[in-house]
Amino acid sequence: MSERSRAITGICLAILIVAFCLSPQFRSIYNLPPHMRMLEGEAAIFTVSFPLTMEVEQDVNSSIRIVSLLPVYSPSRPVTLEPVKLGKATLEFKLLGIIPIRTVQVDVLPPIKLVPGGHSIGVVLHSQGVIVVGNSPVRTSSGDLITPAKDAGIHVGDVILSVNGSPLQSDSQLAEIIDKQGRSGKPLYFMVKRGEERLQLTLLPVMCEDTKRYRIGLFVRDSAAGVGTLTFYEPHTKTYGALGHVITDSDTNQPIDCEQGKIVLASVSGIQHGKRGQPGEKIGVFIDEDQVIGDIRRNTPFGIYGQMKQHVGNSLYADALPVASMNQVQPGPAEILTVVDGQTIDRFQIEIQKINLQETPEGKGLVLKVTDKRLLEKTGGIVQGMSGSPIIQNGKIVGAVTHVFVHDPTKGYGCFIDWMLMESGIIPKKDRKSARRLFGLTGAYFFTTQIKFSSQL
C-alpha cells in the first residue's frame, strides 16, 4: 500500500472514530455513572454498538458476568449484565476492544423488599431550638418602634439554640425567659445557629407598651406540621421513608433540624385542583394526633425517616415488593400509589419520560407525566401532599414522587429509591456529604402542606 493510501485510510479511520464518539450510542455509555449498584437477582441490559466492546475485569472472584447472544463485533448487540454473587466488580467499555473509554465500578447488594406506602400521613416536626421567621417591632412607652434582636445581629432564618446556657425546647419557653430576664434588668446571651456557624450574641429585652411584657422584636417558630405521603416500610427493621424531599420552614425556606417529631394517619377531605402556574393541594386532616404510627429521626434532602410504632399494611399489595436500583428503571409506563379521597390508597398510571442516572445523591432523577384520566380529572395532575407517593414499575418500587412542574402540573420530578434507601440506612451510604447537599429545583415546588405555628417575642 502506498504512503498516500495509508494516509487516506488513517484519515478515514479517524473520521469514523470521531463520528462514533459523537453518536448517541457512545454518549449513552459515556454518561453512565462511574459507580453503579445492582441488587442480587436483577440484571441490566446495555446496547453495545461496534466499534465499542464491554468486558468485566478478569477476576475469578468477580461478582458479575456478561451474557451476549451475538458476536463481540456485531454492529449492534444487546448485552446483559448479571450479578453472580455479592461483592464488587469492574466493568470496562473499550474502543475496538483496545482503548479504554469508560470504567464503571459495580457493587452487588442483597435483594431488598419493602411494603409500599401511598398512605396519607400527618407530619409534626419539632426543630432543634426555635427558628426566627420574621421581625416584630416593639412599641416602647415613648411610642418608638425598635427591634432589639435585629439590631443585635439576629437574622431571619437563624435558629436560636439556647439562651443564657439553657437549651430551648419551645417558643413559649423562650418567651418566659425573655420576660423574666427583662424584669431583672439583665442581658440575654444567645447561642445562634446560622448555616453551619455558631454565633454568640448579647441583647437587652425592652418593655412592650402593647403587651406589658418584655420582648426582643421577633417572630419565632418551634414546629411545623403538614400532610404528605408514606413511601415505604421495611417490615423487619421497622424503618420507614416518606416525602422524598426535605421539610423546610415555609417562611425562611431553610431545612428544619429535627429535634423530635412524629407521623400520624391523615385523611384527605378535599382537593384543590392544580392548574398552570398554581399547583393544587390535598386538603388533609389528622385523624388522631395522639395515635402515633412512627417517630421522625431524620429530616434529609430525600425525605423523613424513622421507626414505625405499628404495622401499616397496604390494601393493594398484601406482600412486600422488591426494589429496583436506578439502572433497572426504564422510560415508559409506571404507576404511583396515593390517596385522593379519605384514607383509600389508589393506583394511578404515569409515564416515566426521562431518567437521569446519577453517581451521587441528587434530585431530578426521574421526570414523570400523569397519564391517568381519573387522577387528571380529580387533581389536575401532581398536587401538594402527594410527595412521597411510591413509583412502581414492573412490580418493583423504583422511586417516589417529589415535585411538580409549576408551569405544567401534569408533570413532575421523582427521586430514585436508591437514595431513599441510603438515607434510611437500609443500604450503605457511599458519600454522606454529597447526600446531604440541598439541591435547587428551578420551576419545581416543594409540597408538603405546612401549617404555621408562630409566636411573637
C-alpha positions as CSV (number, residue, x, y, z in Angstrom):
1,M,0.0,0.0,0.0
2,S,1.4,3.4,-1.0
3,E,2.1,6.1,1.6
4,R,-0.8,8.1,0.1
5,S,-3.2,5.2,0.5
6,R,-2.2,4.7,4.1
7,A,-2.7,8.4,4.9
8,I,-6.2,8.3,3.3
9,T,-7.0,5.1,5.3
10,G,-5.8,6.7,8.5
11,I,-7.9,9.9,7.9
12,C,-11.0,7.8,7.2
13,L,-10.5,5.7,10.3
14,A,-10.0,8.9,12.4
15,I,-13.2,10.4,10.9
16,L,-15.1,7.2,11.7
17,I,-13.9,7.2,15.3
18,V,-14.7,10.8,15.8
19,A,-18.2,10.3,14.3
20,F,-18.8,7.4,16.5
21,C,-17.7,9.3,19.6
22,L,-20.4,11.9,18.7
23,S,-23.1,9.3,18.3
24,P,-26.0,8.8,20.7
25,Q,-24.8,5.2,21.4
26,F,-21.4,6.5,22.6
27,R,-22.9,9.3,24.6
28,S,-25.3,6.9,26.4
29,I,-22.3,4.8,27.5
30,Y,-20.1,7.7,28.4
31,N,-22.9,9.2,30.5
32,L,-23.1,6.1,32.7
33,P,-22.2,7.0,36.3
34,P,-18.7,5.7,37.4
35,H,-20.3,3.8,40.2
36,M,-23.3,1.6,39.9
37,R,-25.3,-0.5,42.4
38,M,-27.1,-3.7,41.4
39,L,-29.3,-6.0,43.6
40,E,-28.7,-9.7,43.6
41,G,-31.2,-11.3,41.2
42,E,-31.6,-8.3,38.8
43,A,-30.0,-7.7,35.5
44,A,-29.0,-4.7,33.5
45,I,-29.2,-4.5,29.6
46,F,-26.9,-2.4,27.5
47,T,-26.9,-1.9,23.8
48,V,-23.3,-2.0,22.6
49,S,-22.6,-0.9,19.1
50,F,-19.4,-1.6,17.1
51,P,-16.6,-0.5,17.5
52,L,-17.4,-0.5,21.2
53,T,-16.9,-3.6,23.4
54,M,-17.8,-4.3,27.0
55,E,-16.0,-6.6,29.4
56,V,-15.6,-7.4,33.0
57,E,-12.2,-7.1,34.5
58,Q,-10.8,-10.6,34.7
59,D,-11.1,-11.8,38.2
60,V,-12.1,-15.3,39.4
61,N,-14.0,-13.7,42.3
62,S,-15.9,-11.2,40.1
63,S,-19.5,-10.6,41.2
64,I,-20.9,-10.0,37.8
65,R,-20.8,-11.6,34.3
66,I,-21.7,-10.6,30.8
67,V,-24.2,-12.5,28.7
68,S,-24.5,-11.8,25.0
69,L,-26.1,-13.9,22.2
70,L,-24.3,-12.1,19.4
71,P,-20.6,-11.9,18.5
72,V,-18.4,-9.2,20.0
73,Y,-18.1,-7.3,16.7
74,S,-21.7,-7.4,15.7
75,P,-22.9,-3.9,14.5
76,S,-25.3,-3.6,17.5
77,R,-25.9,-6.1,20.2
78,P,-27.9,-6.2,23.5
79,V,-25.6,-7.2,26.4
80,T,-26.9,-8.3,29.7
81,L,-25.0,-7.7,32.9
82,E,-25.9,-10.3,35.5
83,P,-24.9,-10.4,39.2
84,V,-23.2,-13.7,40.2
85,K,-22.8,-13.1,43.9
86,L,-22.5,-10.2,46.5
87,G,-19.4,-8.1,46.1
88,K,-17.7,-5.7,43.7
89,A,-16.6,-5.8,40.1
90,T,-15.2,-3.5,37.4
91,L,-16.9,-3.1,34.1
92,E,-14.9,-1.7,31.2
93,F,-16.0,-0.2,27.9
94,K,-13.3,-0.2,25.2
95,L,-13.0,1.1,21.6
96,L,-12.2,-1.7,19.3
97,G,-11.5,-3.8,22.3
98,I,-8.3,-2.0,23.0
99,I,-8.7,1.7,24.0
100,P,-10.5,2.1,27.4
101,I,-13.1,4.9,27.3
102,R,-15.3,4.2,30.4
103,T,-14.9,2.3,33.6
104,V,-17.8,1.6,35.9
105,Q,-17.4,0.1,39.4
106,V,-20.3,-2.2,40.2
107,D,-21.5,-3.1,43.7
108,V,-23.8,-6.2,44.0
109,L,-26.0,-5.8,47.1
110,P,-28.5,-8.1,48.7
111,P,-32.1,-8.1,47.4
112,I,-34.5,-5.8,49.3
113,K,-38.2,-6.0,49.8
114,L,-40.4,-3.2,51.1
115,V,-44.1,-2.7,51.9
116,P,-45.1,0.0,49.5
117,G,-46.7,3.2,51.0
118,G,-49.2,5.5,49.5
119,H,-50.8,6.2,52.8
120,S,-51.7,9.8,53.6
121,I,-49.8,10.9,56.8
122,G,-49.7,13.8,59.1
123,V,-46.2,15.1,59.9
124,V,-45.4,17.0,63.1
125,L,-41.8,18.1,63.3
126,H,-40.2,19.9,66.2
127,S,-37.0,21.8,65.4
128,Q,-33.8,21.9,67.4
129,G,-34.2,25.3,69.1
130,V,-36.6,27.9,67.7
131,I,-36.5,29.3,64.1
132,V,-36.5,33.1,63.5
133,V,-39.2,33.6,60.9
134,G,-39.6,37.4,61.0
135,N,-39.2,40.7,62.8
136,S,-41.9,42.2,65.0
137,P,-41.0,45.8,66.1
138,V,-41.6,46.5,69.8
139,R,-43.5,49.7,70.8
140,T,-41.9,51.4,73.8
141,S,-43.6,53.7,76.3
142,S,-42.3,56.7,74.3
143,G,-44.0,55.4,71.2
144,D,-40.8,54.4,69.4
145,L,-40.7,51.2,67.4
146,I,-37.5,49.2,67.9
147,T,-36.1,45.8,67.0
148,P,-33.6,44.8,69.7
149,A,-32.9,41.3,68.3
150,K,-32.4,42.5,64.7
151,D,-30.1,45.3,66.0
152,A,-28.1,42.8,67.9
153,G,-27.4,40.8,64.7
154,I,-30.1,38.1,64.8
155,H,-31.4,37.4,61.2
156,V,-34.5,35.8,59.8
157,G,-33.6,32.1,59.2
158,D,-31.4,31.9,62.3
159,V,-32.0,29.1,64.8
160,I,-31.8,30.1,68.4
161,L,-30.4,27.1,70.2
162,S,-30.0,28.4,73.8
163,V,-30.4,31.4,76.0
164,N,-28.1,32.0,79.0
165,G,-26.9,28.4,78.5
166,S,-30.3,26.8,78.7
167,P,-31.2,24.8,75.6
168,L,-34.5,25.9,74.1
169,Q,-37.4,23.4,73.6
170,S,-40.2,25.7,72.6
171,D,-41.2,29.2,71.7
172,S,-43.2,29.6,74.9
173,Q,-40.1,28.7,77.0
174,L,-38.2,31.5,75.2
175,A,-40.9,34.0,75.8
176,E,-40.8,33.2,79.6
177,I,-37.0,33.6,79.7
178,I,-37.2,36.9,77.9
179,D,-39.8,38.4,80.2
180,K,-38.1,37.1,83.3
181,Q,-34.7,38.4,82.3
182,G,-36.1,41.7,81.2
183,R,-37.8,42.3,84.6
184,S,-34.4,41.7,86.3
185,G,-32.7,44.2,84.1
186,K,-30.1,41.6,82.9
187,P,-29.0,40.9,79.3
188,L,-29.7,37.8,77.3
189,Y,-26.9,35.6,75.9
190,F,-28.0,33.8,72.8
191,M,-26.4,30.8,71.0
192,V,-27.5,31.1,67.4
193,K,-27.0,28.7,64.5
194,R,-26.6,30.3,61.1
195,G,-26.0,27.8,58.4
196,E,-23.0,25.8,59.8
197,E,-21.9,28.7,62.0
198,R,-22.5,29.1,65.8
199,L,-22.7,32.7,67.0
200,Q,-22.9,34.1,70.5
201,L,-25.0,37.3,70.6
202,T,-26.0,39.6,73.5
203,L,-29.0,41.9,73.8
204,L,-31.3,43.6,76.3
205,P,-35.1,43.0,76.1
206,V,-37.4,46.0,76.3
207,M,-40.8,46.5,77.8
208,C,-43.6,46.4,75.1
209,E,-46.2,49.1,75.7
210,D,-48.9,47.0,73.9
211,T,-48.4,43.6,75.7
212,K,-46.9,44.9,79.0
213,R,-44.2,42.2,78.7
214,Y,-40.6,42.3,77.8
215,R,-39.9,41.5,74.2
216,I,-37.0,41.4,71.7
217,G,-38.9,42.0,68.4
218,L,-39.1,38.6,66.7
219,F,-41.5,36.1,65.3
220,V,-40.3,32.6,66.0
221,R,-41.5,29.0,65.4
222,D,-40.6,25.7,67.1
223,S,-42.5,23.3,64.9
224,A,-44.1,22.6,61.6
225,A,-47.0,20.3,60.6
226,G,-48.4,19.2,57.3
227,V,-49.7,16.4,55.2
228,G,-47.6,14.1,52.9
229,T,-47.3,10.5,51.7
230,L,-45.6,7.4,53.1
231,T,-43.2,5.9,50.6
232,F,-42.2,2.6,52.1
233,Y,-42.0,0.5,55.3
234,E,-39.3,-2.2,55.9
235,P,-41.1,-4.9,57.9
236,H,-38.0,-6.4,59.6
237,T,-36.2,-3.3,60.8
238,K,-39.5,-1.2,61.0
239,T,-37.7,1.6,59.2
240,Y,-39.9,3.9,57.0
241,G,-39.3,6.6,54.5
242,A,-41.7,9.4,53.4
243,L,-42.0,12.6,51.3
244,G,-38.8,12.2,49.2
245,H,-37.6,15.7,49.9
246,V,-36.5,17.8,52.8
247,I,-39.0,19.7,55.1
248,T,-38.2,23.4,55.1
249,D,-39.6,26.2,57.1
250,S,-42.4,27.8,55.0
251,D,-41.2,31.4,55.7
252,T,-37.4,31.1,55.6
253,N,-37.1,28.1,53.2
254,Q,-34.4,26.7,55.5
255,P,-34.3,23.0,56.3
256,I,-35.6,22.2,59.8
257,D,-33.1,20.5,62.0
258,C,-35.1,17.7,63.5
259,E,-35.1,17.5,67.3
260,Q,-38.1,15.3,67.5
261,G,-41.2,14.5,65.5
262,K,-43.9,12.1,64.7
263,I,-46.2,10.8,61.9
264,V,-49.9,10.1,62.3
265,L,-52.5,8.8,59.9
266,A,-54.3,11.5,58.0
267,S,-57.4,11.7,55.8
268,V,-57.9,13.6,52.6
269,S,-61.1,15.6,52.9
270,G,-60.8,17.5,49.6
271,I,-58.6,18.5,46.6
272,Q,-57.7,22.0,45.4
273,H,-57.4,21.4,41.6
274,G,-54.0,22.2,40.1
275,K,-53.5,24.4,37.1
276,R,-50.7,26.1,35.2
277,G,-48.7,28.4,37.4
278,Q,-50.6,27.3,40.6
279,P,-50.0,23.8,41.9
280,G,-53.0,22.1,43.5
281,E,-53.2,20.8,47.1
282,K,-54.6,17.9,49.1
283,I,-56.8,19.2,51.9
284,G,-55.9,16.8,54.7
285,V,-56.8,16.4,58.4
286,F,-55.1,14.5,61.1
287,I,-57.2,11.6,62.3
288,D,-55.8,11.4,65.8
289,E,-52.7,13.3,66.6
290,D,-52.2,11.2,69.8
291,Q,-52.2,7.9,67.8
292,V,-48.6,8.0,66.7
293,I,-47.7,5.5,64.0
294,G,-44.0,6.4,63.8
295,D,-41.3,8.8,65.0
296,I,-39.1,11.1,62.9
297,R,-35.4,10.7,63.4
298,R,-34.0,12.4,60.4
299,N,-35.1,15.2,58.0
300,T,-33.0,14.9,54.9
301,P,-32.8,16.1,51.3
302,F,-34.6,12.9,50.4
303,G,-37.4,12.8,52.9
304,I,-38.0,12.0,56.5
305,Y,-37.1,8.7,58.2
306,G,-37.7,6.9,61.4
307,Q,-39.2,3.8,63.1
308,M,-42.7,2.7,62.7
309,K,-44.6,2.1,66.0
310,Q,-47.2,-0.1,64.5
311,H,-47.5,-2.2,61.3
312,V,-49.2,-0.3,58.4
313,G,-50.4,-2.6,55.6
314,N,-51.2,-1.8,52.0
315,S,-54.6,-2.9,50.7
316,L,-53.3,-3.1,47.1
317,Y,-50.2,-5.1,47.9
318,A,-50.5,-7.7,50.6
319,D,-46.8,-8.7,50.3
320,A,-43.7,-6.7,50.3
321,L,-42.4,-5.7,46.8
322,P,-38.8,-5.9,45.6
323,V,-37.0,-2.7,44.8
324,A,-35.2,-1.9,41.6
325,S,-31.9,0.1,41.5
326,M,-31.7,3.1,39.1
327,N,-30.1,1.1,36.3
328,Q,-33.3,-1.0,36.2
329,V,-35.7,1.9,35.6
330,Q,-36.9,2.3,32.1
331,P,-38.7,5.1,30.2
332,G,-42.4,4.1,29.8
333,P,-45.5,3.2,31.8
334,A,-45.4,3.0,35.7
335,E,-47.9,3.6,38.5
336,I,-48.0,5.7,41.7
337,L,-49.8,4.9,44.9
338,T,-51.5,7.8,46.7
339,V,-54.7,8.9,48.5
340,V,-57.1,11.4,46.9
341,D,-60.2,10.7,49.0
342,G,-60.4,9.7,52.7
343,Q,-57.8,7.1,53.5
344,T,-58.2,4.8,50.5
345,I,-54.9,4.2,48.7
346,D,-55.4,4.0,44.9
347,R,-53.1,3.3,42.0
348,F,-52.7,5.8,39.1
349,Q,-51.0,5.4,35.8
350,I,-48.0,7.6,34.9
351,E,-45.2,7.7,32.3
352,I,-41.5,7.9,33.2
353,Q,-40.4,10.3,30.4
354,K,-36.7,10.8,31.4
355,I,-34.1,9.1,33.5
356,N,-31.0,10.8,34.8
357,L,-28.6,8.2,36.1
358,Q,-26.6,9.7,39.0
359,E,-23.4,8.9,40.7
360,T,-24.2,10.9,43.9
361,P,-27.5,11.6,45.5
362,E,-29.2,14.4,43.6
363,G,-32.7,15.5,42.7
364,K,-34.3,15.4,39.3
365,G,-33.6,11.7,38.9
366,L,-36.9,11.0,37.1
367,V,-39.2,13.1,35.0
368,L,-42.8,12.0,35.3
369,K,-46.1,12.7,33.5
370,V,-49.5,11.8,34.8
371,T,-51.5,9.9,32.2
372,D,-54.3,8.5,34.3
373,K,-57.6,10.3,33.3
374,R,-59.1,9.7,36.8
375,L,-56.2,11.5,38.5
376,L,-56.2,14.3,36.0
377,E,-59.9,14.9,36.5
378,K,-59.6,14.7,40.3
379,T,-56.5,16.8,40.9
380,G,-55.2,18.2,37.6
381,G,-52.0,16.2,38.0
382,I,-49.5,16.2,40.8
383,V,-50.5,18.3,43.8
384,Q,-49.2,19.3,47.2
385,G,-49.3,16.5,49.7
386,M,-48.6,13.9,47.0
387,S,-44.8,14.0,47.7
388,G,-43.6,10.6,48.8
389,S,-46.1,8.6,46.7
390,P,-44.2,5.4,45.7
391,I,-43.5,4.8,42.0
392,I,-43.8,1.2,40.9
393,Q,-42.7,-0.2,37.6
394,N,-42.7,-3.9,36.5
395,G,-43.7,-5.0,40.0
396,K,-40.8,-3.2,41.7
397,I,-40.5,0.0,43.8
398,V,-38.3,2.4,41.8
399,G,-38.7,5.8,43.5
400,A,-41.0,8.4,44.9
401,V,-42.8,11.5,43.6
402,T,-41.1,14.6,44.9
403,H,-42.0,17.8,43.0
404,V,-44.5,19.2,40.5
405,F,-43.6,21.4,37.5
406,V,-45.2,24.8,38.3
407,H,-45.8,25.5,34.6
408,D,-47.4,22.1,34.0
409,P,-49.0,20.3,36.9
410,T,-49.3,17.1,34.9
411,K,-45.5,16.7,35.1
412,G,-43.1,16.4,38.0
413,Y,-39.9,15.0,39.3
414,G,-39.2,11.8,41.2
415,C,-36.2,10.6,43.2
416,F,-34.6,7.1,42.9
417,I,-35.4,4.6,45.6
418,D,-31.6,4.1,45.9
419,W,-31.1,7.5,47.6
420,M,-34.0,7.0,50.0
421,L,-32.7,3.6,51.0
422,M,-29.3,5.1,51.6
423,E,-30.7,7.9,53.7
424,S,-32.7,5.4,55.7
425,G,-29.7,3.3,56.5
426,I,-31.1,0.2,54.8
427,I,-28.2,0.1,52.3
428,P,-24.7,1.7,53.0
429,K,-24.2,5.3,52.1
430,K,-21.2,5.9,49.9
431,D,-20.9,9.6,50.3
432,R,-22.8,11.2,53.2
433,K,-21.6,14.7,52.5
434,S,-22.9,14.7,48.9
435,A,-26.2,13.1,50.0
436,R,-26.8,16.0,52.4
437,R,-26.3,18.6,49.7
438,L,-29.5,20.5,49.2
439,F,-30.5,20.7,45.5
440,G,-32.1,23.6,43.7
441,L,-35.2,22.8,41.6
442,T,-36.0,25.7,39.2
443,G,-39.6,25.6,38.1
444,A,-40.5,22.9,40.7
445,Y,-42.4,23.1,44.0
446,F,-41.7,21.6,47.4
447,F,-45.1,20.5,48.5
448,T,-45.7,19.1,52.0
449,T,-48.6,21.3,53.0
450,Q,-47.4,23.1,56.1
451,I,-49.4,24.5,59.0
452,K,-47.7,27.5,60.6
453,F,-47.2,27.9,64.4
454,S,-45.5,31.3,65.1
455,S,-45.0,33.2,68.3
456,Q,-44.4,36.9,68.8
457,L,-41.5,37.7,71.1
